């Protein structure tokens, strides 16, 4: 997955700094130690709302940060990278295939 690796390389430049670690705590506190998209309170990650890759100037801007749990974060990243565009038609098709597979006689 070359795209994803390239994408993560950009944010790693930010997230390995001391400055980031302090800012991250601030973001977690501001969002009440809770994922902003679901009620998950464990495995929280601090996300750049506008990605570092395209908006490096906002990398250390608290207003560009949000707390997300692991699953919400990877879903968002996949969409940004262009790998995980939710496609309702495709999802419906996959469900249909699964159902058919489960009941070959139906
Ligand atoms: Zn979540």
Backbone and ligand atoms as CSV (ligand in chain L), in Angstrom:
chain,resi,resn,atom,element,x,y,z
A,1,UNK,N,N,0.846,-1.208,0.000
A,1,UNK,CA,C,0.000,0.000,0.000
A,1,UNK,C,C,0.876,1.250,0.000
A,2,UNK,N,N,1.464,1.581,-1.119
A,2,UNK,CA,C,2.405,2.687,-1.238
A,2,UNK,C,C,1.820,4.034,-0.858
A,3,UNK,N,N,0.588,4.264,-1.280
A,3,UNK,CA,C,-0.075,5.543,-1.004
A,3,UNK,C,C,-0.174,5.812,0.479
A,4,UNK,N,N,-0.598,4.802,1.227
A,4,UNK,CA,C,-0.810,4.937,2.659
A,4,UNK,C,C,0.512,5.214,3.378
A,5,UNK,N,N,1.564,4.538,2.914
A,5,UNK,CA,C,2.883,4.692,3.528
A,5,UNK,C,C,3.384,6.120,3.327
A,6,UNK,N,N,3.240,6.584,2.116
A,6,UNK,CA,C,3.654,7.929,1.744
A,6,UNK,C,C,2.896,8.952,2.591
A,7,UNK,N,N,1.626,8.690,2.785
A,7,UNK,CA,C,0.752,9.576,3.550
A,7,UNK,C,C,1.189,9.643,5.011
A,8,UNK,N,N,1.482,8.480,5.571
A,8,UNK,CA,C,1.868,8.410,6.979
A,8,UNK,C,C,3.231,9.037,7.235
A,9,UNK,N,N,4.081,9.014,6.226
A,9,UNK,CA,C,5.414,9.581,6.356
A,9,UNK,C,C,5.316,11.070,6.683
A,10,UNK,N,N,4.343,11.734,6.057
A,10,UNK,CA,C,4.167,13.160,6.298
A,10,UNK,C,C,3.779,13.461,7.738
A,11,UNK,N,N,2.817,12.701,8.253
A,11,UNK,CA,C,2.377,12.987,9.610
A,11,UNK,C,C,3.416,12.537,10.639
A,12,UNK,N,N,4.237,11.550,10.281
A,12,UNK,CA,C,5.261,11.084,11.217
A,12,UNK,C,C,6.268,12.190,11.511
A,13,UNK,N,N,6.511,13.050,10.538
A,13,UNK,CA,C,7.421,14.178,10.754
A,13,UNK,C,C,6.938,15.050,11.905
A,14,UNK,N,N,5.618,15.104,12.066
A,14,UNK,CA,C,5.010,15.921,13.113
A,14,UNK,C,C,4.887,15.129,14.409
A,15,UNK,N,N,4.347,13.905,14.294
A,15,UNK,CA,C,3.966,13.168,15.496
A,15,UNK,C,C,5.145,12.628,16.301
A,16,UNK,N,N,6.360,12.706,15.770
A,16,UNK,CA,C,7.468,12.247,16.604
A,16,UNK,C,C,8.148,13.397,17.358
A,17,UNK,N,N,7.613,14.590,17.246
A,17,UNK,CA,C,8.208,15.728,17.948
A,17,UNK,C,C,7.674,15.860,19.376
A,18,UNK,N,N,8.450,16.542,20.193
A,18,UNK,CA,C,8.041,16.806,21.577
A,18,UNK,C,C,6.832,17.722,21.587
A,19,UNK,N,N,6.876,18.685,20.691
A,19,UNK,CA,C,5.807,19.667,20.590
A,19,UNK,C,C,4.462,18.973,20.336
A,20,UNK,N,N,4.496,17.966,19.497
A,20,UNK,CA,C,3.277,17.222,19.179
A,20,UNK,C,C,2.724,16.524,20.412
A,21,UNK,N,N,3.614,15.912,21.189
A,21,UNK,CA,C,3.168,15.141,22.344
A,21,UNK,C,C,2.413,16.023,23.343
A,22,UNK,N,N,2.858,17.248,23.510
A,22,UNK,CA,C,2.174,18.183,24.407
A,22,UNK,C,C,0.828,18.599,23.818
A,23,UNK,N,N,0.849,18.885,22.516
A,23,UNK,CA,C,-0.357,19.337,21.825
A,23,UNK,C,C,-1.429,18.243,21.793
A,24,UNK,N,N,-0.969,17.023,21.647
A,24,UNK,CA,C,-1.834,15.856,21.600
A,24,UNK,C,C,-2.630,15.748,22.907
A,25,UNK,N,N,-1.931,15.935,24.033
A,25,UNK,CA,C,-2.591,15.886,25.341
A,25,UNK,C,C,-3.656,16.974,25.431
A,26,UNK,N,N,-3.321,18.140,24.901
A,26,UNK,CA,C,-4.248,19.259,24.933
A,26,UNK,C,C,-5.512,18.949,24.127
A,27,UNK,N,N,-5.326,18.326,22.973
A,27,UNK,CA,C,-6.457,17.966,22.116
A,27,UNK,C,C,-7.338,16.920,22.802
A,28,UNK,N,N,-6.705,15.935,23.449
A,28,UNK,CA,C,-7.454,14.887,24.148
A,28,UNK,C,C,-8.284,15.488,25.276
A,29,UNK,N,N,-7.667,16.419,25.981
A,29,UNK,CA,C,-8.374,17.069,27.088
A,29,UNK,C,C,-9.553,17.873,26.560
A,30,UNK,N,N,-9.306,18.634,25.504
A,30,UNK,CA,C,-10.364,19.472,24.937
A,30,UNK,C,C,-11.554,18.634,24.477
A,31,UNK,N,N,-11.306,17.487,23.853
A,31,UNK,CA,C,-12.390,16.634,23.356
A,31,UNK,C,C,-12.922,15.680,24.422
A,32,UNK,N,N,-12.482,15.862,25.661
A,32,UNK,CA,C,-13.014,15.072,26.761
A,32,UNK,C,C,-12.610,13.614,26.729
A,33,UNK,N,N,-11.429,13.310,26.167
A,33,UNK,CA,C,-10.926,11.930,26.110
A,33,UNK,C,C,-11.965,11.001,25.492
A,34,UNK,N,N,-12.522,11.429,24.374
A,34,UNK,CA,C,-13.554,10.642,23.698
A,34,UNK,C,C,-13.444,10.862,22.193
A,35,UNK,N,N,-13.678,9.801,21.434
A,35,UNK,CA,C,-13.708,9.919,19.974
A,35,UNK,C,C,-14.806,10.915,19.590
A,36,UNK,N,N,-14.541,11.802,18.631
A,36,UNK,CA,C,-15.549,12.798,18.265
A,36,UNK,C,C,-16.621,12.221,17.338
A,37,UNK,N,N,-16.393,11.024,16.813
A,37,UNK,CA,C,-17.373,10.441,15.886
A,37,UNK,C,C,-18.204,9.324,16.499
A,38,UNK,N,N,-17.758,8.768,17.591
A,38,UNK,CA,C,-18.496,7.698,18.244
A,38,UNK,C,C,-18.176,7.752,19.736
A,39,UNK,N,N,-18.856,6.969,20.571
A,39,UNK,CA,C,-18.633,7.097,22.024
A,39,UNK,C,C,-17.377,6.393,22.541
A,40,UNK,N,N,-16.520,5.932,21.673
A,40,UNK,CA,C,-15.334,5.193,22.099
A,40,UNK,C,C,-14.384,6.074,22.928
A,41,UNK,N,N,-13.914,5.525,24.046
A,41,UNK,CA,C,-13.002,6.280,24.910
A,41,UNK,C,C,-11.632,5.633,25.012
A,42,UNK,N,N,-11.498,4.453,24.428
A,42,UNK,CA,C,-10.199,3.781,24.500
A,42,UNK,C,C,-9.486,3.889,23.156
A,43,UNK,N,N,-8.234,3.589,23.124
A,43,UNK,CA,C,-7.435,3.578,21.900
A,43,UNK,C,C,-7.622,4.855,21.090
A,44,UNK,N,N,-7.533,5.986,21.769
A,44,UNK,CA,C,-7.740,7.251,21.067
A,44,UNK,C,C,-6.477,7.700,20.335
A,45,UNK,N,N,-6.717,8.308,19.192
A,45,UNK,CA,C,-5.618,8.868,18.409
A,45,UNK,C,C,-5.999,10.300,18.098
A,46,UNK,N,N,-5.004,11.160,18.000
A,46,UNK,CA,C,-5.306,12.544,17.650
A,46,UNK,C,C,-5.041,12.718,16.156
A,47,UNK,N,N,-6.075,13.173,15.477
A,47,UNK,CA,C,-6.062,13.255,14.019
A,47,UNK,C,C,-5.928,14.698,13.543
A,48,UNK,N,N,-5.256,14.886,12.418
A,48,UNK,CA,C,-5.242,16.190,11.758
A,48,UNK,C,C,-6.478,16.257,10.863
A,49,UNK,N,N,-7.375,17.194,11.152
A,49,UNK,CA,C,-8.605,17.317,10.359
A,49,UNK,C,C,-8.222,17.570,8.893
A,50,UNK,N,N,-7.363,18.554,8.667
A,50,UNK,CA,C,-6.798,18.754,7.336
A,50,UNK,C,C,-5.415,18.107,7.370
A,51,UNK,N,N,-5.179,17.143,6.500
A,51,UNK,CA,C,-3.950,16.342,6.577
A,51,UNK,C,C,-2.660,17.159,6.488
A,52,UNK,N,N,-1.649,16.675,7.189
A,52,UNK,CA,C,-0.337,17.337,7.193
A,52,UNK,C,C,0.220,17.423,5.771
A,53,UNK,N,N,-0.062,16.401,4.998
A,53,UNK,CA,C,0.464,16.342,3.639
A,53,UNK,C,C,0.057,17.565,2.811
A,54,UNK,N,N,-1.220,17.969,2.963
A,54,UNK,CA,C,-1.709,19.093,2.166
A,54,UNK,C,C,-1.705,20.411,2.939
A,55,UNK,N,N,-1.714,20.331,4.284
A,55,UNK,CA,C,-1.764,21.542,5.104
A,55,UNK,C,C,-0.704,21.525,6.203
A,56,UNK,N,N,0.564,21.508,5.805
A,56,UNK,CA,C,1.637,21.425,6.814
A,56,UNK,C,C,1.604,22.602,7.790
A,57,UNK,N,N,1.090,23.725,7.363
A,57,UNK,CA,C,1.062,24.914,8.230
A,57,UNK,C,C,0.080,24.746,9.392
A,58,UNK,N,N,-0.822,23.773,9.290
A,58,UNK,CA,C,-1.798,23.547,10.362
A,58,UNK,C,C,-1.431,22.349,11.237
A,59,UNK,N,N,-0.233,21.838,11.048
A,59,UNK,CA,C,0.178,20.620,11.754
A,59,UNK,C,C,0.153,20.785,13.271
A,60,UNK,N,N,0.465,21.989,13.745
A,60,UNK,CA,C,0.507,22.205,15.197
A,60,UNK,C,C,-0.590,23.165,15.642
A,61,UNK,N,N,-1.670,23.203,14.896
A,61,UNK,CA,C,-2.788,24.085,15.218
A,61,UNK,C,C,-3.861,23.257,15.933
A,62,UNK,N,N,-4.104,23.588,17.192
A,62,UNK,CA,C,-5.061,22.818,17.998
A,62,UNK,C,C,-6.430,22.747,17.331
A,63,UNK,N,N,-6.824,23.807,16.630
A,63,UNK,CA,C,-8.152,23.813,16.008
A,63,UNK,C,C,-8.205,22.867,14.803
A,64,UNK,N,N,-7.065,22.386,14.366
A,64,UNK,CA,C,-7.041,21.420,13.259
A,64,UNK,C,C,-6.921,19.988,13.774
A,65,UNK,N,N,-7.074,19.816,15.081
A,65,UNK,CA,C,-6.934,18.477,15.652
A,65,UNK,C,C,-8.263,17.963,16.179
A,66,UNK,N,N,-8.429,16.641,16.126
A,66,UNK,CA,C,-9.615,16.029,16.715
A,66,UNK,C,C,-9.233,14.646,17.223
A,67,UNK,N,N,-9.948,14.196,18.267
A,67,UNK,CA,C,-9.676,12.875,18.820
A,67,UNK,C,C,-10.547,11.855,18.096
A,68,UNK,N,N,-9.909,10.809,17.629
A,68,UNK,CA,C,-10.633,9.719,16.974
A,68,UNK,C,C,-10.146,8.404,17.558
A,69,UNK,N,N,-11.028,7.422,17.599
A,69,UNK,CA,C,-10.591,6.100,18.022
A,69,UNK,C,C,-9.917,5.437,16.814
A,70,UNK,N,N,-9.239,4.345,17.037
A,70,UNK,CA,C,-8.513,3.670,15.968
A,70,UNK,C,C,-9.348,3.423,14.714
A,71,UNK,N,N,-10.493,2.724,14.852
A,71,UNK,CA,C,-11.311,2.425,13.666
A,71,UNK,C,C,-11.795,3.677,12.927
A,72,UNK,N,N,-12.261,4.715,13.672
A,72,UNK,CA,C,-12.726,5.950,13.014
A,72,UNK,C,C,-11.560,6.624,12.299
A,73,UNK,N,N,-10.388,6.580,12.918
A,73,UNK,CA,C,-9.225,7.222,12.328
A,73,UNK,C,C,-8.794,6.539,11.035
A,74,UNK,N,N,-8.737,5.202,11.056
A,74,UNK,CA,C,-8.268,4.550,9.828
A,74,UNK,C,C,-9.292,4.690,8.718
A,75,UNK,N,N,-10.580,4.755,9.075
A,75,UNK,CA,C,-11.608,4.955,8.045
A,75,UNK,C,C,-11.387,6.312,7.381
A,76,UNK,N,N,-11.164,7.348,8.205
A,76,UNK,CA,C,-10.968,8.699,7.672
A,76,UNK,C,C,-9.718,8.747,6.792
A,77,UNK,N,N,-8.636,8.148,7.281
A,77,UNK,CA,C,-7.377,8.181,6.526
A,77,UNK,C,C,-7.528,7.485,5.183
A,78,UNK,N,N,-8.197,6.347,5.180
A,78,UNK,CA,C,-8.381,5.611,3.926
A,78,UNK,C,C,-9.141,6.450,2.909
A,79,UNK,N,N,-10.149,7.168,3.371
A,79,UNK,CA,C,-10.936,8.002,2.470
A,79,UNK,C,C,-10.072,9.138,1.921
A,80,UNK,N,N,-9.268,9.745,2.810
A,80,UNK,CA,C,-8.392,10.839,2.375
A,80,UNK,C,C,-7.380,10.380,1.342
A,81,UNK,N,N,-6.840,9.192,1.581
A,81,UNK,CA,C,-5.828,8.666,0.671
A,81,UNK,C,C,-6.479,8.246,-0.651
A,82,UNK,N,N,-7.805,8.026,-0.609
A,82,UNK,CA,C,-8.519,7.668,-1.823
A,82,UNK,C,C,-8.709,6.177,-1.972
A,83,UNK,N,N,-8.493,5.452,-0.873
A,83,UNK,CA,C,-8.629,3.998,-0.929
A,83,UNK,C,C,-9.991,3.533,-0.426
A,84,UNK,N,N,-10.579,4.318,0.460
A,84,UNK,CA,C,-11.774,3.813,1.134
A,84,UNK,C,C,-13.033,4.585,0.868
A,85,UNK,N,N,-13.175,5.138,-0.327
A,85,UNK,CA,C,-14.403,5.872,-0.638
A,85,UNK,C,C,-15.602,4.957,-0.397
A,86,UNK,N,N,-16.491,5.360,0.527
A,86,UNK,CA,C,-17.651,4.498,0.763
A,86,UNK,C,C,-18.508,4.492,-0.499
A,87,UNK,N,N,-18.783,3.323,-0.978
A,87,UNK,CA,C,-19.547,3.179,-2.206
A,87,UNK,C,C,-20.762,2.309,-1.898
A,88,UNK,N,N,-21.931,2.943,-1.722
A,88,UNK,CA,C,-23.130,2.192,-1.295
A,88,UNK,C,C,-23.469,1.057,-2.245
A,89,UNK,N,N,-23.296,1.274,-3.534
A,89,UNK,CA,C,-23.635,0.228,-4.510
A,89,UNK,C,C,-22.744,-0.991,-4.296
A,90,UNK,N,N,-21.460,-0.715,-4.060
A,90,UNK,CA,C,-20.524,-1.812,-3.890
A,90,UNK,C,C,-20.801,-2.558,-2.586
A,91,UNK,N,N,-21.128,-1.801,-1.527
A,91,UNK,CA,C,-21.433,-2.428,-0.246
A,91,UNK,C,C,-22.650,-3.334,-0.376
A,92,UNK,N,N,-23.678,-2.844,-1.075
A,92,UNK,CA,C,-24.910,-3.613,-1.270
A,92,UNK,C,C,-24.596,-4.888,-2.046
A,93,UNK,N,N,-23.739,-4.752,-3.045
A,93,UNK,CA,C,-23.341,-5.902,-3.850
A,93,UNK,C,C,-22.613,-6.932,-2.998
A,94,UNK,N,N,-21.694,-6.446,-2.151
A,94,UNK,CA,C,-20.931,-7.363,-1.307
A,94,UNK,C,C,-21.853,-8.128,-0.358
A,95,UNK,N,N,-22.842,-7.414,0.193
A,95,UNK,CA,C,-23.797,-8.044,1.103
A,95,UNK,C,C,-24.578,-9.127,0.357
A,96,UNK,N,N,-24.982,-8.804,-0.842
A,96,UNK,CA,C,-25.752,-9.731,-1.670
A,96,UNK,C,C,-24.934,-10.990,-1.950
A,97,UNK,N,N,-23.678,-10.788,-2.301
A,97,UNK,CA,C,-22.791,-11.913,-2.598
A,97,UNK,C,C,-22.643,-12.787,-1.363
A,98,UNK,N,N,-22.473,-12.112,-0.208
A,98,UNK,CA,C,-22.309,-12.856,1.041
A,98,UNK,C,C,-23.555,-13.685,1.346
A,99,UNK,N,N,-24.701,-13.069,1.189
A,99,UNK,CA,C,-25.974,-13.741,1.466
A,99,UNK,C,C,-26.152,-14.939,0.539
A,100,UNK,N,N,-25.859,-14.729,-0.723
A,100,UNK,CA,C,-26.020,-15.785,-1.708
A,100,UNK,C,C,-25.117,-16.954,-1.395
A,101,UNK,N,N,-23.925,-16.592,-0.979
A,101,UNK,CA,C,-22.917,-17.590,-0.660
A,101,UNK,C,C,-23.360,-18.447,0.524
A,102,UNK,N,N,-23.969,-17.747,1.483
A,102,UNK,CA,C,-24.397,-18.428,2.705
A,102,UNK,C,C,-25.558,-19.386,2.437
A,103,UNK,N,N,-26.472,-18.998,1.514
A,103,UNK,CA,C,-27.633,-19.826,1.200
A,103,UNK,C,C,-27.649,-20.159,-0.297
A,104,UNK,N,N,-26.796,-21.085,-0.702
A,104,UNK,CA,C,-26.687,-21.357,-2.147
A,104,UNK,C,C,-27.999,-21.818,-2.757
A,105,UNK,N,N,-28.887,-22.386,-1.941
A,105,UNK,CA,C,-30.163,-22.881,-2.477
A,105,UNK,C,C,-31.205,-21.776,-2.605
A,106,UNK,N,N,-31.047,-20.702,-1.885
A,106,UNK,CA,C,-32.067,-19.654,-1.858
A,106,UNK,C,C,-32.156,-18.887,-3.163
L,1,ZN,ZN,ZN,-14.651,6.429,16.970
